[in-house]
Amino acid sequence: MNFRPLHDRIVVKRLESETKTPSGIIIPETAKEKPIEGEVVAVGTGARTESGSIIPMDVKTGDRVLFGKWSGTEIKIDGTEYLVMKESDVVGVITSKAA
């Protein structure tokens, strides 16, 4: 990808949501909502304070994150859709998948 976010912005690729509920009900395409989970593919350098020092980012490339439903700006690079958002739009980092 030939794109580098600036300051405290990150680039996220949405992860596909499940097509079936835990009880086995298949969810049709028309009833699906956009996923709020994604993988960080690029990270900016961090926000700057008024004194000019850089505050390092808490997320890093490869992290799985949860973000707000209406967060970010959708962009398309090389045919792939991504979201560009501020780090503050991230609700949290997923450390492991629940069984």
N, CA, C and O of each residue as an XYZ file, in Angstrom:
396
protein
N       0.849     -1.164      0.000
C       0.000      0.000      0.000
C       0.900      1.234      0.000
O       1.836      1.316      0.795
N       0.631      2.167     -0.860
C       1.422      3.389     -0.974
C       0.714      4.551     -0.292
O       0.445      5.574     -0.921
N       0.417      4.398      0.978
C      -0.280      5.432      1.735
C       0.224      5.429      3.165
O       0.281      4.374      3.796
N       0.591      6.591      3.686
C       1.063      6.710      5.062
C       0.218      7.767      5.759
O       0.213      8.924      5.337
N      -0.497      7.394      6.820
C      -1.309      8.383      7.536
C      -0.419      9.352      8.314
O       0.693      9.009      8.715
N      -0.927     10.557      8.519
C      -0.179     11.580      9.239
C      -0.648     11.688     10.692
O      -1.789     11.364     11.022
N       0.244     12.143     11.531
C      -0.015     12.471     12.932
C      -0.662     11.302     13.683
O      -0.090     10.212     13.732
N      -1.851     11.515     14.271
C      -2.473     10.481     15.101
C      -3.559      9.719     14.350
O      -4.551      9.296     14.944
N      -3.372      9.545     13.051
C      -4.346      8.807     12.252
C      -3.834      7.394     11.977
O      -2.630      7.141     11.950
N      -4.793      6.479     11.774
C      -4.469      5.094     11.445
C      -5.301      4.661     10.246
O      -6.345      5.248      9.965
N      -4.840      3.637      9.542
C      -5.581      3.040      8.433
C      -5.997      1.652      8.885
O      -5.174      0.858      9.340
N      -7.297      1.371      8.750
C      -7.866      0.104      9.216
C      -8.567     -0.589      8.065
O      -9.264      0.045      7.272
N      -8.375     -1.905      7.981
C      -9.117     -2.719      7.017
C     -10.185     -3.460      7.803
O      -9.880     -4.195      8.742
N     -11.451     -3.260      7.411
C     -12.554     -3.931      8.115
C     -12.417     -5.441      7.985
O     -12.040     -5.950      6.929
N     -12.727     -6.158      9.071
C     -12.776     -7.614      9.041
C     -14.211     -8.029      8.773
O     -15.146     -7.421      9.294
N     -14.384     -9.044      7.976
C     -15.725     -9.493      7.614
C     -16.451    -10.035      8.838
O     -15.863    -10.724      9.672
N     -17.734     -9.714      8.931
C     -18.539    -10.199     10.052
C     -19.011    -11.624      9.768
O     -18.990    -12.092      8.630
N     -19.426    -12.281     10.812
C     -19.898    -13.660     10.697
C     -21.176    -13.711      9.862
O     -22.004    -12.803      9.936
N     -21.336    -14.769      9.067
C     -22.542    -14.932      8.271
C     -23.558    -15.813      8.980
O     -24.668    -16.016      8.488
N     -23.170    -16.339     10.149
C     -24.045    -17.227     10.886
C     -23.975    -16.878     12.370
O     -22.902    -16.567     12.887
N     -25.110    -16.929     13.050
C     -25.136    -16.668     14.489
C     -24.622    -17.891     15.236
O     -24.538    -18.970     14.648
N     -24.273    -17.755     16.519
C     -23.810    -18.919     17.281
C     -24.829    -20.071     17.323
O     -24.450    -21.232     17.478
N     -26.116    -19.741     17.185
C     -27.144    -20.789     17.207
C     -27.372    -21.417     15.838
O     -28.160    -22.355     15.720
N     -26.692    -20.916     14.792
C     -26.757    -21.527     13.474
C     -27.648    -20.825     12.478
O     -27.815    -21.314     11.361
N     -28.228    -19.696     12.841
C     -29.092    -18.957     11.921
C     -28.212    -18.190     10.935
O     -27.288    -17.484     11.338
N     -28.502    -18.332      9.649
C     -27.733    -17.658      8.609
C     -28.269    -16.237      8.427
O     -29.473    -16.037      8.267
N     -27.369    -15.257      8.451
C     -27.747    -13.859      8.315
C     -27.663    -13.469      6.843
O     -26.595    -13.585      6.242
N     -28.775    -13.004      6.240
C     -28.723    -12.599      4.828
C     -27.917    -11.308      4.651
O     -27.768    -10.525      5.589
N     -27.402    -11.096      3.438
C     -26.582     -9.924      3.139
C     -27.313     -8.616      3.448
O     -26.694     -7.657      3.910
N     -28.618     -8.570      3.197
C     -29.375     -7.331      3.394
C     -29.539     -6.978      4.867
O     -29.798     -5.818      5.186
N     -29.397     -7.933      5.767
C     -29.575     -7.686      7.199
C     -28.258     -7.424      7.918
O     -28.248     -7.054      9.093
N     -27.154     -7.614      7.217
C     -25.847     -7.418      7.851
C     -25.548     -5.950      8.058
O     -25.936     -5.106      7.251
N     -24.851     -5.649      9.151
C     -24.366     -4.305      9.393
C     -22.875     -4.284      9.088
O     -22.227     -5.330      9.054
N     -22.339     -3.097      8.867
C     -20.906     -2.987      8.626
C     -20.170     -3.409      9.890
O     -20.563     -3.038     10.996
N     -19.106     -4.182      9.727
C     -18.353     -4.621     10.910
C     -17.705     -3.449     11.635
O     -17.316     -2.457     11.019
N     -17.597     -3.580     12.955
C     -16.939     -2.552     13.761
C     -15.599     -3.064     14.270
O     -15.026     -2.524     15.216
N     -15.117     -4.111     13.627
C     -13.831     -4.703     13.981
C     -12.936     -4.656     12.753
O     -13.395     -4.874     11.632
N     -11.657     -4.372     12.969
C     -10.744     -4.289     11.840
C      -9.308     -4.515     12.251
O      -8.980     -4.623     13.432
N      -8.459     -4.582     11.237
C      -7.023     -4.764     11.457
C      -6.295     -3.494     11.036
O      -6.538     -2.953      9.957
N      -5.410     -3.032     11.890
C      -4.632     -1.829     11.597
C      -3.562     -2.185     10.571
O      -2.767     -3.101     10.783
N      -3.547     -1.442      9.441
C      -2.569     -1.724      8.391
C      -1.500     -0.638      8.276
O      -0.450     -0.869      7.677
N      -1.755      0.537      8.840
C      -0.753      1.622      8.830
C      -1.040      2.569      9.989
O      -2.192      2.781     10.370
N       0.036      3.136     10.544
C      -0.073      4.009     11.715
C       0.764      5.254     11.479
O       1.871      5.178     10.945
N       0.224      6.408     11.882
C       0.970      7.654     11.796
C       2.028      7.730     12.899
O       2.191      6.795     13.683
N       2.734      8.841     12.947
C       3.822      8.995     13.916
C       3.329      9.327     15.311
O       4.011      9.022     16.289
N       2.163      9.944     15.430
C       1.615     10.315     16.729
C       1.243     11.786     16.753
O       1.661     12.563     15.895
N       0.453     12.153     17.748
C       0.009     13.538     17.883
C       1.141     14.392     18.446
O       2.035     13.891     19.127
N       1.087     15.684     18.152
C       2.084     16.624     18.669
C       1.461     17.448     19.786
O       0.301     17.853     19.707
N       2.248     17.689     20.825
C       1.813     18.563     21.903
C       2.085     20.010     21.508
O       2.696     20.263     20.471
N       1.640     20.952     22.320
C       1.884     22.360     22.016
C       3.374     22.696     22.050
O       3.823     23.619     21.370
N       4.138     21.943     22.845
C       5.578     22.187     22.912
C       6.340     21.550     21.743
O       7.538     21.778     21.579
N       5.635     20.748     20.932
C       6.264     20.154     19.754
C       6.702     18.713     19.917
O       7.129     18.093     18.943
N       6.609     18.157     21.125
C       6.994     16.755     21.304
C       5.884     15.841     20.786
O       4.715     16.224     20.735
N       6.272     14.632     20.406
C       5.331     13.679     19.817
C       4.844     12.704     20.884
O       5.636     12.138     21.637
N       3.519     12.519     20.935
C       2.917     11.527     21.824
C       2.843     10.224     21.029
O       2.160     10.186     20.006
N       3.523      9.148     21.461
C       3.518      7.901     20.684
C       2.135      7.263     20.625
O       1.307      7.457     21.515
N       1.900      6.501     19.565
C       0.614      5.830     19.350
C       0.519      4.590     20.235
O       1.520      3.919     20.491
N      -0.712      4.289     20.704
C      -0.959      3.086     21.493
C      -1.192      1.866     20.611
O      -0.907      0.743     21.028
N      -1.709      2.067     19.394
C      -1.944      0.952     18.482
C      -0.773      0.822     17.524
O      -0.040      1.780     17.275
N      -0.612     -0.391     16.989
C       0.472     -0.625     16.034
C      -0.066     -1.462     14.881
O      -1.151     -2.036     14.975
N       0.677     -1.526     13.820
C       0.286     -2.308     12.651
C       0.075     -3.763     13.048
O       0.896     -4.349     13.753
N      -1.034     -4.339     12.587
C      -1.347     -5.736     12.883
C      -2.324     -5.908     14.036
O      -2.862     -7.000     14.215
N      -2.571     -4.863     14.826
C      -3.529     -4.951     15.934
C      -4.940     -5.123     15.398
O      -5.301     -4.547     14.372
N      -5.742     -5.929     16.109
C      -7.180     -6.034     15.822
C      -7.881     -5.074     16.762
O      -7.700     -5.148     17.978
N      -8.680     -4.171     16.209
C      -9.293     -3.123     17.013
C     -10.808     -3.072     16.814
O     -11.333     -3.517     15.794
N     -11.489     -2.521     17.808
C     -12.911     -2.197     17.715
C     -13.012     -0.687     17.599
O     -12.280      0.044     18.266
N     -13.920     -0.220     16.752
C     -14.083      1.215     16.559
C     -15.560      1.543     16.464
O     -16.394      0.653     16.297
N     -15.878      2.815     16.569
C     -17.263      3.268     16.504
C     -17.903      2.970     15.162
O     -17.225      2.914     14.136
N     -19.215      2.779     15.176
C     -19.956      2.412     13.975
C     -19.795      3.423     12.842
O     -19.722      3.034     11.676
N     -19.740      4.709     13.166
C     -19.649      5.746     12.136
C     -18.278      6.406     12.107
O     -18.146      7.529     11.622
N     -17.267      5.733     12.614
C     -15.918      6.298     12.685
C     -15.207      6.237     11.343
O     -15.450      5.342     10.533
N     -14.333      7.198     11.126
C     -13.417      7.159      9.999
C     -13.988      7.627      8.681
O     -15.183      7.886      8.539
N     -13.083      7.723      7.720
C     -13.400      8.099      6.348
C     -13.049      6.931      5.456
O     -11.923      6.434      5.493
N     -14.004      6.485      4.651
C     -13.754      5.348      3.769
C     -12.958      5.797      2.552
O     -13.284      6.798      1.913
N     -11.902      5.037      2.242
C     -11.098      5.296      1.048
C     -10.874      3.975      0.334
O     -11.027      2.906      0.924
N     -10.511      4.055     -0.936
C     -10.214      2.855     -1.723
C      -8.831      3.021     -2.316
O      -8.565      3.987     -3.029
N      -7.937      2.061     -2.015
C      -6.576      2.071     -2.534
C      -6.327      0.734     -3.218
O      -6.495     -0.319     -2.604
N      -5.928      0.771     -4.479
C      -5.662     -0.439     -5.264
C      -6.831     -1.419     -5.216
O      -6.623     -2.631     -5.177
N      -8.060     -0.900     -5.219
C      -9.251     -1.748     -5.240
C      -9.678     -2.297     -3.893
O     -10.664     -3.032     -3.822
N      -8.975     -1.969     -2.830
C      -9.307     -2.446     -1.489
C      -9.828     -1.281     -0.656
O      -9.266     -0.186     -0.684
N     -10.918     -1.527      0.092
C     -11.500     -0.471      0.912
C     -10.849     -0.434      2.290
O     -10.637     -1.469      2.921
N     -10.536      0.776      2.743
C      -9.937      0.999      4.052
C     -10.679      2.132      4.751
O     -11.447      2.867      4.131
N     -10.439      2.257      6.038
C     -10.938      3.378      6.830
C      -9.740      4.150      7.359
O      -8.788      3.549      7.856
N      -9.776      5.469      7.258
C      -8.765      6.316      7.880
C      -9.455      7.001      9.044
O     -10.472      7.671      8.863
N      -8.905      6.835     10.240
C      -9.521      7.423     11.434
C      -8.464      7.875     12.417
O      -7.306      7.467     12.330
N      -8.864      8.716     13.350
C      -7.968      9.126     14.419
C      -7.869      7.992     15.431
O      -8.795      7.196     15.584
N      -6.745      7.932     16.110
C      -6.555      6.884     17.112
C      -7.626      6.977     18.204
O      -7.991      5.959     18.791
N      -8.124      8.160     18.479
C      -9.140      8.336     19.520
C     -10.484      7.705     19.149
O     -11.329      7.510     20.023
N     -10.700      7.378     17.848
C     -11.919      6.697     17.429
C     -11.904      5.216     17.768
O     -12.943      4.558     17.723
N     -10.737      4.687     18.105
C     -10.615      3.271     18.454
C     -11.117      3.079     19.877
O     -10.688      3.769     20.802
N     -12.034      2.128     20.036
C     -12.604      1.834     21.346
C     -11.645      0.975     22.157
O     -11.489      1.185     23.360
N     -10.995     -0.002     21.500
C     -10.064     -0.867     22.198
C      -9.369     -1.826     21.258
O      -9.756     -1.978     20.099
N      -8.331     -2.475     21.778
C      -7.555     -3.459     21.022
C      -7.956     -4.847     21.493
O      -8.012     -5.097     22.698
N      -8.232     -5.747     20.571
C      -8.597     -7.128     20.900
C      -7.307     -7.904     21.077
O      -6.494     -7.993     20.157
N      -7.120     -8.470     22.271
C      -5.881     -9.178     22.560
C      -5.955    -10.654     22.201
O      -4.943    -11.242     21.820
N      -7.131    -11.269     22.314
C      -7.283    -12.672     21.909
C      -8.735    -12.924     21.573
O      -9.631    -12.256     22.089
N      -8.962    -13.898     20.699
C     -10.313    -14.246     20.266
C     -10.933    -15.175     21.304
O     -10.312    -16.161     21.699
N     -12.153    -14.870     21.751
C     -12.852    -15.714     22.731
C     -13.264    -17.025     22.092
O     -13.653    -17.058     20.924
N     -13.180    -18.091     22.843
C     -13.524    -19.426     22.319
C     -15.016    -19.629     22.278
O     -15.483    -20.691     21.866
